[in-house]
Amino acid sequence: MTALTSEPVVVRESWRGRKRHESMLFATVERILRNPVGLVAVSGILVLVVAALGASFIAKYSPNDQAYHGAARYLSPSFDHPFGTDYLRRDLFARTLFGLRNSLLISIGAVTFGSSVGISVGFLSGYAGGWFDAIIMRVIDALLAFPGLLAAMAILTILGTGLVNLAIAIAVFNIPAFARLSRAQMLVEKNRDYVFASQALGAGPLRIVFRHISANAIPPLLTQVALAINGAIVLSAALSFLGLGEKPPEPSLGSLLNDAKSHLRDAWWMAAFPAATMAFLLLCLNFLADAINEATSPYARRKV
């Protein structure tokens, strides 16, 4: 009798678990979009992402092309050049859009790689414990001892400048923070009843960590992802401002500000529009982090 009823129970429980997992995902997204702050953040980020990805179609001019006539130097904002032109007669609207694309690609790519490595290391370290956890955490502590900007500058000095190397430097900077946070989440979750149940059913450590525990441990880390992208944009802009980012004449928001610092008296718009674009992007990311925190944390969640 037991053999006849055991299989339907397993099927029913797995179906319920899958339904609950999907409903949690959609419920979280729904709470973010129902939150006015989250809706503004998502809308603003979507506008910037669409503008960056469609820069080749939106911009009238190429970002590196120079106007043929000398009078195009230091043109103020107009219908033909919405953001004006720079000292080399290049269209700043096109350079801002392409610079935004490069900054987003660097930041999102770096945070995706850094968070994936950091979360995996933190999960495995926290679940294994013992000497393995002690060694990994000492390595993470050593990485945290170096200031992020100085560590990124050292990596770029070794690897050289460029988009890929800049993304690698920022990714390495993000690994320790995600490793620490994911380890803390693992220490909280690994003693739950559902983990003991999975072990009793014969599930292996990797399946327990990345199939069961991660479903409950990752949502609180989503807030850190939004904040990390915010920090990556600022760090990439700082490195580009110091001349360690993209190779000229490729634009980024940081390199545009670096170019503008010597021309503020002649062309204020060279700094104003890239700075305003970056400020709006950072504001939307901060709003998104707040909305994610309210949607995933029962303590911070508010009714919207």
Residue pairs with C-beta under 8 A, 6 or more apart in sequence:
21 215
24 219
28 219
28 295
28 296
31 38
31 294
31 295
31 301
31 304
32 38
32 39
32 42
32 288
32 291
32 292
32 295
33 39
33 42
34 304
35 291
35 294
35 295
35 304
36 304
37 287
37 290
37 291
38 287
38 288
38 290
38 291
38 292
38 294
38 295
40 284
40 287
41 284
41 285
41 286
41 287
41 288
41 290
41 291
42 288
42 291
44 280
44 281
44 283
44 284
44 287
45 281
45 284
45 285
45 288
48 100
48 104
48 277
48 280
48 281
48 284
49 104
51 58
51 97
51 100
52 97
52 100
52 101
52 104
53 101
55 63
55 94
55 97
55 98
55 100
55 101
58 97
59 91
59 93
59 94
59 97
59 98
60 80
60 91
60 93
60 94
61 81
61 90
61 91
61 93
61 94
62 91
62 94
63 90
63 91
63 94
63 95
63 97
63 98
63 99
63 249
63 251
64 90
64 249
64 250
65 90
65 91
66 72
66 88
66 89
66 90
67 85
67 89
67 90
67 91
70 89
72 85
72 89
73 85
73 87
73 88
73 89
74 84
74 85
74 86
74 87
74 263
74 266
74 267
75 81
75 84
75 85
75 89
76 84
76 267
76 269
77 83
77 84
77 269
77 273
78 84
81 91
81 92
81 93
82 93
83 91
83 92
83 93
83 96
83 269
83 273
84 92
84 267
84 269
84 270
84 273
85 91
85 92
86 92
86 95
86 259
86 260
86 263
86 267
86 270
87 259
87 263
87 266
87 267
87 270
92 256
92 269
92 270
92 273
92 274
93 273
95 251
95 256
96 251
96 253
96 256
96 273
96 274
96 277
98 250
98 251
99 251
99 252
99 253
99 255
99 256
99 274
100 253
100 277
100 281
102 163
102 246
102 250
102 251
102 252
103 233
103 236
103 237
103 252
103 253
103 254
103 278
104 233
105 163
105 167
106 163
106 166
106 167
106 170
106 232
106 236
106 252
107 170
107 229
107 232
107 233
107 236
108 229
108 232
109 167
109 171
110 166
110 167
110 168
110 169
110 170
110 171
110 173
110 174
110 232
110 236
111 170
111 171
111 174
111 225
111 228
111 229
111 232
113 167
113 171
114 170
114 171
114 172
114 173
114 174
114 175
114 178
114 228
115 174
115 178
115 221
115 224
115 225
115 228
117 171
117 175
117 178
118 174
118 175
118 176
118 177
118 178
118 179
118 182
119 178
119 179
119 182
119 218
119 221
120 182
121 136
121 140
121 175
121 179
121 182
122 178
122 179
122 180
122 181
122 182
122 183
122 184
122 185
122 186
123 182
123 183
123 185
123 186
123 209
123 210
123 213
123 214
123 217
124 132
124 136
124 209
125 132
125 133
125 136
125 137
125 179
125 183
125 186
126 133
126 182
126 183
126 184
126 185
126 186
126 187
126 190
127 186
127 190
127 205
127 208
127 209
127 213
128 205
133 183
136 179
137 183
140 175
140 176
140 179
140 180
143 151
143 172
143 175
143 176
144 176
144 177
144 180
146 154
148 173
148 231
148 235
149 235
149 238
149 239
151 169
151 172
151 173
152 169
152 170
152 172
152 173
152 235
152 239
152 244
153 169
153 239
153 242
153 244
155 165
155 168
155 169
155 172
156 165
156 166
156 169
156 239
156 244
157 244
159 165
159 168
159 169
161 243
161 244
161 245
161 246
161 247
162 246
162 247
163 245
163 246
163 250
166 236
166 239
166 240
166 244
166 245
166 246
169 239
170 232
170 235
170 236
173 232
173 235
174 228
174 231
174 232
177 224
177 228
178 221
178 224
178 228
181 220
181 221
181 224
182 217
182 221
185 217
185 218
185 220
185 221
186 209
186 213
186 217
188 217
189 195
189 213
189 216
189 217
190 213
192 216
194 212
195 208
195 212
195 213
198 207
198 208
198 212
199 208
203 211
203 212
219 296
220 296
220 297
222 292
222 296
223 289
223 292
223 293
223 296
226 285
226 286
226 288
226 289
226 292
227 285
227 286
227 289
229 285
230 282
230 285
230 286
230 289
233 253
233 278
233 281
233 282
233 285
234 282
236 245
236 252
236 253
236 254
237 252
237 253
237 254
237 257
237 278
238 254
239 245
239 254
240 246
240 252
240 253
240 254
240 255
240 257
240 258
241 254
241 255
241 257
241 258
242 258
243 258
245 252
245 254
245 255
246 252
246 255
248 255
253 274
253 277
253 278
256 270
256 271
256 274
257 271
257 274
257 275
259 270
260 267
260 270
260 271
260 274
261 271
263 270
264 270
264 271
293 300
294 300
294 301
294 302
294 304
295 301
